[in-house]
Amino acid sequence: AAEAGSSVVDTAALAGSLTADGPYMSTQEQAWSLLAARALLRDPSVAGLTLNGEPVTGPFVRQVAASGLTPQTLTNAGGNATDITLTTIGVPEVAPEAGGYGYAIKRGYYTMDGVPVGLESVATGTRLVTVLTVRPFEKGEARLMVDDPLPAGLEIDNPNLLRSGDVNALDWLDPATARHTEFRSDRFLAAVDWRSDKPFQLAYIVRAVSPGDYHHPAVSVEDMYRPQYRARSATGRMTVTE
């Protein structure tokens, strides 16, 4: 309707109705909504904004760094109501605690024989099994994405061991079957279809490679189609010794 320049359809009312469905849209519906927003931004009937007295033309996007922030005056000088969106992006000074909604996730490290170990002092060359445990709080069908960033002192070791299903040496494990896994240089990613309220585990092997003291980012899980269903672990530290 916006692209056709129709005056019969109330595009503002249609756009407003999308906000209630936003969290429950599929990825395809989200893409369509983005195209609709793009058409609305180019709608010539949406006009009349001024910034510090100067007319605003076309889609208005401005990025301002906090260090150089000065007062800005955005004025609607037109006859129609206009919605604006203000987004702030930053890095928290204090890492958030473990938490979430609908799920809980935790990460543990074990020797190849299944003995739990800490990361306070790991010798270079040591191989460890990373075990990620995801616990749903309710029963339902979900397509989950698990994202486990690596601390700089670790690297993923021999991804083919778990890809091929050859886990005879790790018979103490019972990992879930992932639809898709990625063993990247800086993280482990897995897509899992889960239809139960029972917890499940994912596992992969890492090796300590670089001596030093490192920040250990949080592992997270998120429902692809219900992004409010997500969880994260706590952050931590690890030390790799000579």
N, C-alpha and C positions, 0 to 999 in steps of 0.2 A: 504494500500500500504506500509506503514512504517513497520507494523508487518510482512508482507510477504517479506520484503527486496527487493521490486521491484526497478529496476533501470530504468524502462521505464517511470514511472509516476514522474512528477516533484512535489514532496511533498511540497517543499518550496512555489511554486506558488499557490498550493491549499490552504495551510495554510494562505498565505497572502490574498487570496480572502475572507477569513472568517471575516477579520477585518471590512470590509464595512457593513456586515450583522449583526455584533455583537449586536448592540442595538435593533434589531428587531427580534431576535431569540425567539422562544418559550422556555419554560423551558426544554422540551425534547431535542431540538436542542442544547441548552447550555450544557446539559449533554453529548451529543454525541461529541461536540467540546472538552470537557474536556478529554474524552477518547482518542480523536485524539491527543491532546497535550501530553498526557501521553505516547502514542506510539512514538511520535516524540522525546521525551526526552530520550527514551531508544534506539533510532536509533544509531547503532554503527558508522554510517557515519558522525554523528555530533560529532566531536572531535577536539582537538587542543587547548582548553582553558587552560590557566595556571593562578593561583592566587598566586601572590607574588613569582612567579617562580616555584610553585609546580603544577603538572598536575591535572586537574579537571576530575574526573571520575563520570559517571552516571549523573542523574539529579542534577543540582547544585542549592542548596538553602542555603543561609546563612542569619542569622538574627543578626544584630549588634545594640546594644543599643546606643543611642546618647551620653550618658554619658561616654561610653568607646570607642568612635569612633576614630580609627586611620587610616591613609591613607592606601588604599588597591589598588593593581595594578592587574587588570584583563586584560590578554593579549590573543589575538587570534593568536596562533602560527600555526594554520592549514591553509589549502589551500582554504577552503570554508568560505563564509560569514556566520556569526552567529548573530542571534538576541538575545538580553538580555533585561530583564525587571527589572527596579529598582522601588520599591514601598516604599513610606514613610508613616508611620502611627503615628498619634499623637493626642493629645487633645488640641483644641484651647484655648488660654488664655482668649480670649473674645468670648462670645457666638455669633453666627451669627444672623443677623436680620431676621425677617420674610420675606419670599420670595419663589420663585419657578418658575416653567415653566408649563404652561397648566392648572394649578389649583391654587386656593388660599384656605386656611383653617384657621379657627379661632375657639377659644374655649371660651365659656361663662359659668358662673355659675348663678343659679337661686334658689330661694326658691321653696318649693313644690307647691306654688301658682303661680309661674311664674314671680316673681319679681326679676330683676337682682340684684346681690350682688357682692361685691368685696372680695378679699382674704386678705385684710390688717389685719383683726382681726376676726377670726372665732372661736366661743366658742366650746370647746370639746363636742362632742355628736351631733353637728348640722348636719342635713341631707341637702344635696344640690343636685340639678340636674345639671349634666354636659351636656352641649349641644355643639356638634361639628358641624360646618357648613362648607360644602365643596362646592366651587363654580367653575365649569368648565369655561374655557375661550373659548371653542369651542365645537361644537357638534360632538359626536363620540361615539363609543362603547368601554367601558373600564372595566377591572376587577381591582378594586381598593382595596388596603389594607390600612386601617387607623390604626395608632398606637399612642395611647395616654398614655405616661408614667405618673404615679401618683407621686406627691410629697410625701415625707415620712410621712407627717402628715395626709394623707387621706387613706381610704380604701374603696373599692367598697361595697355597701350595698344592700343586697337583689337582686342579679342578676335575680332571677326568676320573678321579677315584670315585667320586659320588655321582658323576654323570652316568657312568657305566653301570652303576649299581653294585660295583665290586667293593662291598663293605664287610668282607669276611673278617678283617682285622678289627672291625668296630662293631662286633656283634652285640655290644651293650647298648647300641643305639637303635631307635625305631623311628627314623625320620619320616615325615609325610612326603607324599609325592607332589612335587611342584609342577605346575603347568609350564613354567618357564623360569630359567635361572640365568644370571649373568655374573661372571667372576671378573670384575673389573680391577684395575690397578689400585683403586682407592676405596672400593666398596663391594659388598655382596648384595645382589638384588634377586628377589624371587617373587613370582606371581603364583598364588595358591587359590584354588576354588575350594571353599570350606562350607559344609552344610551340616554342621554339628555344633553343640554347645560344649564338646569335649576339647581339651587343649591339644595342641599338636606341636611338633618340633621340626626344626630345620637344622642342618649341620653342614659345616665345611671345615677344611683344614687350613691353618695358617702357620707361618714360620716367622720367628723373630729374626730380623735382618740388620737393623741399625741401632747401635748403642745410643742411649739417650733417655730423657724423660719426656713423655708425650701426653698431650690431651687425648682423651678417649671419648669420641662423640657418642651421642645416644643412638640406639637402634629404634626404629619406628615401624609401625604397621598401620595401613590405611585401607579402608574399603573404597574401591575405585568409584562406585556409584552412590555411595553415601559417605561423603568425606567427613561428616561430623563424627562418624565411627572411626576412631583412630586412637593410638596409644604410643607412648614413648617410654624408654627407660631413662634412668638417671645417667648423667655423664660421669666421667672418672679420669684417672690418670694411670699410666703404665710406665714401667721402667725396664729398659732393655740393657743388660750388662754385657761386658766383654766375655 
